[in-house]
Amino acid sequence: MTVRVKICGVTRVEDAELAVCFGADFIGLNFYAPSPRSLSLKQAREIRAVIGSRCEVVGVFVNAPRAHIREHLSALNLDLLQFHGDEEAAALEGWPVKVIRALRLKAAAPVEVMQRCFADYLLFDTFHPQLFGGTGDVRNLDDLKNLDLDRIFISGGLSPANVADAARLNPYAVDVASGVESVPGVKDADKLRSFIANAKSSR
């Protein structure tokens, strides 16, 4: 099976349509207000309506109140929840959909954290002291070799130029935001097409 692809930080209906048409498996909608990719509920509803059931939609939250997440989950019929902040383990529990726990890694992927984290999926991102994802900072993939990545989303500085290297590590999925943009929040059609094609042709 080819690697799955998540296009994150989609802010426009036309970008969602392109991503789905090019073969994206997940679309990430960001609800972290400081992010340039943050959406209002109204904007998210419009994007959700265009996607329909053609791929899965992930709600991305950073240290958000449970009631806020619950409201968006219900209003948008989200397929997965992604926790990208410093949430306690209890914040990930009790949801009716699968959850992704993002780990912003300073160094090598911590095997012990992988083993004791009971989220359905883990997302490996690059650490930044002020930002929660979407930095474009490239991470070293060497530490992921020979690891079981069956429930891992690889993220952090991926682009059309290097996504095949990540996909060849056999992760569950690869994830991109800034690496397929012309400006923050606006996806570039050529980069989108190339990223998805390069990821899915790598195995």
WOQUIUR-V499762 format. One record per pair of residues at least 24 apart in sequence whose ideal C-beta (glycine too) atoms are under 8 Angstrom apart, sorted by the first residue. I is the first residue (numbers start at 0). GAP is how many residues later the second one is. Records with the same first field share a line. If there is no record, write none. Layout:
# WOQUIUR-V499762
I: GAP / GAP
This chain:
# WOQUIUR-V499762
1: 197 / 198 / 199 / 200 / 201
2: 164 / 167 / 168 / 169 / 170 / 171 / 196 / 197 / 199 / 200
3: 168 / 169 / 170
4: 168 / 169 / 170 / 171 / 190 / 191 / 194 / 195
5: 52 / 147 / 167 / 168 / 169 / 170
6: 169 / 170 / 173 / 180 / 185 / 188 / 189
7: 29 / 50 / 52 / 125 / 126 / 147 / 167 / 168 / 169
8: 26 / 28 / 51 / 125 / 168 / 169 / 172 / 175 / 176
9: 27 / 37 / 177
10: 26 / 28 / 32 / 36 / 174 / 175
11: 35 / 173 / 174 / 175
12: 33 / 34 / 37
14: 171 / 172 / 177
15: 31 / 34 / 35
16: 33
17: 169 / 171 / 174 / 175
18: 36 / 168 / 173 / 177
19: 31 / 34 / 35
21: 170 / 171 / 174 / 175
22: 173 / 174 / 177
23: 31 / 172
24: 30 / 31 / 148
25: 29 / 30 / 31 / 32 / 53 / 54 / 147 / 149
26: 24 / 28 / 29 / 30 / 31
27: 29 / 30 / 32 / 54 / 147 / 149
28: 28 / 29 / 30 / 31 / 47 / 49
29: 30 / 104
30: 28 / 29 / 30 / 33 / 37 / 41
31: 28 / 29 / 30 / 32 / 52 / 53 / 100
34: 27 / 97 / 98 / 99
35: 98 / 148 / 149
36: 97 / 140 / 147 / 148
40: 30 / 31 / 34 / 35
43: 28 / 31 / 32
44: 30 / 31
47: 28 / 29
55: 24
57: 24 / 42
59: 24 / 73
60: 24
61: 70
62: 24
65: 25
72: 24
79: 40 / 41
81: 41
82: 36
83: 39 / 41 / 48 / 49
84: 47
88: 28 / 29
91: 26 / 27
99: 53
101: 30 / 31 / 53
103: 24 / 28 / 29
104: 34 / 51
106: 36
107: 35
108: 34 / 35 / 38
110: 36
113: 33 / 38
119: 31
120: 30 / 31 / 32 / 51 / 52
121: 29 / 30 / 31
122: 29 / 30 / 31 / 32 / 52
123: 28 / 29 / 30 / 31 / 32
124: 30 / 31
125: 29 / 30 / 31
132: 44
133: 43 / 44 / 50
134: 43
135: 42 / 43
137: 24
140: 24 / 25 / 28
143: 25 / 27
144: 24
157: 37
158: 32 / 36
159: 31 / 34 / 35 / 38
162: 32 / 35 / 36 / 39
163: 34 / 35 / 37 / 38
165: 33
166: 31 / 32 / 33 / 35 / 36
167: 34 / 35
169: 33
173: 25
